[in-house]
Amino acid sequence: MKKFYLFFALLMSLASFGQPIITMIADGDESGGVPAVLEIYAKGSVDFTQYTLQNQTNNNTTWGADFDLSPLGTVTDDFVYVYSNKNATTDAFAANYPSVTANALDATSASVLNINGDDRVRIIETSTSTVIDAYGEDGIDGSGSNWEYKDGYAKRLNGTGPDPVFIEANWEFHNGALDTHGAVQDGTLYEDIIGIGTYTPPTVANPGLAITAPTNNQVFAPNTTDVTVEFVVQNFNVANGTGDGYITYTVDNGSSNNVYDANNPIQLTGLAAGSHTVDMELVDNSGASLNPPVTASVTFSIATYTQVATLADLRAGTVGDYYHYTGEAYVIGGQAYTSGNVTGYAQDATAGIMAFVPAGTSMNQPNDGDGVTDFKGKLVDYHGVLEIELTEDYTMTGNNVPQTPQVVSLADYNANHDDYESELIKFENVTIDANGDTEFQHNYNYDVTDGNETVILRTYFNDLTGETIPTNAVNITGIGSEYNGHAQIFPRDMNDFEDANAISVNNIDGLQIYPNPVINKQVFVSSDSNDTKQIIIYDVLGKAVYQTEVNNNQAINLDQIKAGIYMMKIIENDHVAIQKLIVK
């Protein structure tokens, strides 16, 4: 990690040319989420033809969207502004920052400031790609972080910067401070809320020390034993007797360790589960503290797995914690992506879960219906969907039990879609609004309706792309999901669509259900055919509470069914019968 004195030596060599310093970043809340604004201070005489602005969005780990700052020319000891109005029909920047009449660069036609309050930006020297200053943790989606600035802004503290590696302590954060405000919304200008052009640069090169990784309160996966501590030293020559001094550090208040090279991180090994604290300090060549002391500290932890026996217990867990699922679930769908990520869905008798396998992780490759166990991973929330991000390979049980979908009404699903999330479900006798398409498009939303209610069909699975969209009434099987609270169903392929008119209702010859009412929690089903029968029992709200497959006169145990009135659906080949069932 060569990001310390080599960089600062370069800055010193460029001092006569000045330094660009990012001093404010804002994510506006006018219609369309505009304007996005970056305030940069030109310390000294800065020739902006030497610099490029880049961004890093969402959970991406690569920098891009290069934007040439050359049009700003040369600016001396003054502020410049780079902004984007995105898709706005009016100039939201001019309306909210009317005092900025010069040194403003419009980046609306580019993508570098297509940022959403959790994205990162940085300035690099164009010719060498040397990072001059950065905002946001490299490779980290800022959603929920201290430095998130969605519908708000962040300002650099006076006397700090530039920082080639983001230093959170050098900033103040105002996440949400621009929400509902603006020239169009309530008349309050963003420049008045933020207080632009107020930064003052450092006048004295004081020594500085900051830990850049891990972040404070970061949680590492279970079984982690080694952690790399990265840091930045400013205005202090770390050496063994030939510089300004050296670094001392302790782990968990243990013995002191000395560091004489600021160009390499500290490697911690043999760590146990639990909380750990690293304390660092710059000292002079005699080992004495500087005046004033220059210190840095970070606390992180190594998690442990909490065992759960059912997917319902897993879903009841805490987002961010790590879990070990010990039961047996069955795969109901999954696919890999060109990015290398893999997602899959598994369901047991209690619930379903989405599993995420990060790119570069080698794990088993199950088929639909395969039994799996020993899920180990981190519980996360992805746009309202609970998923387990696997940290270790899971175990194949050797069993294969294709799952039968639960028949759900659109009304019940809209009202209670969380109850069916990541489970195999089925809508009956519905039609698809093709929105003018004849073939399914990839990752596209289509409305499914029964005449009263509407649910989104999302073409999440690649196998649907390019397939003909049914125009008649159909029964649709798929995986229940959502996106930010909006119910969705994910059919896996065209086998999940069947003609609703191809199945006869109430036409099973010789059907008998006995005893009915059910007295001893056992019921039997028979017909003239010896074929296997699929049984689904629904409560009065239309929710499937039990399902199984039986042969003629085979006992159906209803021990888990409470007394009450239910509907029993029997499917035999292409025939269906629905009858009332009373359980006493």
HUJOFEN-V538145 format. One line per field, one symbol per residue. ss: DSSP state (2 for helix, 1 for strand, 0 for the rest). phi: phi as a letter, one per 30 degrees, with the letter a starting at -180 (. if undefined). psi: psi as a letter, one per 40 degrees, with the letter a starting at -180 (. if undefined). Layout:
BEGIN
ss: ???
phi: ???
psi: ???
END
This chain:
BEGIN
ss: 00002222222220222011111111111100011111111111111222111111000000011111022201111111111100000002222200000001110000000000000111111000001111100000000000000000111100000000000222111100000001000001022222000000000000011111100000110000001111111100010000001111111000001110000001110000011111111111000011111111111111000111002222200000011110001111111100000111111000011111100000000000011110111111110011111100001111110000011002222222222200011111111110000010000011111000011111000222000100000111111111100111110002221112220110000001110001000111110000001111110000011111110000011000000111111111001111111110
phi: .cbcdedddddddcedcjbdbdcabbcdbdejibddbbcbccdicccdddbbcbbbchcdcccahebdceedicbbhacbbcbbchcddbdddddcbdddcbhcbdcddccdcdcbibccbacbdedciddcabbjdeicddeiddcdbdhaabbddeibidbdcecedcbcbbdidcdickeddbidddddddidicdbddcbdddbbbccadddidccdeidbcbcccabcbhaddacicbdlbccbbchhdddbcbcbdcbdcccbidcdkdbbccbadbddcidddbddcbabbcbbcdbdcdbcbdddddddcejdcbbdcdcbbdcllacbddjdbbbbbbcdcabaccbcdeiccbecdcejddbahdblcdbcchjcdbcddcbdccddidbbedcdddbdddddddbdddceicdbbcchbbcddhidcbdcdhbcbdcbcjbcbbdccddddddeiddddccdbcccacdaabhjcdbbcddadddcbddcdcdchbcdidbbadbddccibbbbbadccddcccbccdddicdcaaabbceiddcdceccddlcbcccccbhccbbbbdbccc
psi: ggebdddddddddedeeihhhheihihieihefiihhhhhhhhahhheeeiihiihibfieiiafhhhedeeahhhfiiihhihebeieigddddefdegeifhhhfdeaedfgifeeiiiihihddeehhdiihihhehheheideifhfaiihiiieiiihdhhhdeeiiifheeeheiiddceehidddddgifeihiidhgiiihhhehiiheihiiiehdhhhhiihhhfhhhigeeadaahiiihffaiiiiheheeiihhhifiiiaiihhhiihiaeeeiiihiihiiiihiihiihhhieidddddeahheiiihheahihheiiiiideeihiihihaedaiihhhhiiehhiigiiheihiafhhahhihgfehhihhheiiihheeihghihihhhiddddddfddeehfihihhifiihhefeidihihfihihhieddihihhhgdhdedheihhheihihhiahhaihfehhihgidaeeehihdeehihffhhfhhhiihihdfehiihiidieiihhhhhiaeeehheiiihiihfhhhhfdehihahihhhhhhbfihihiihhh.
END
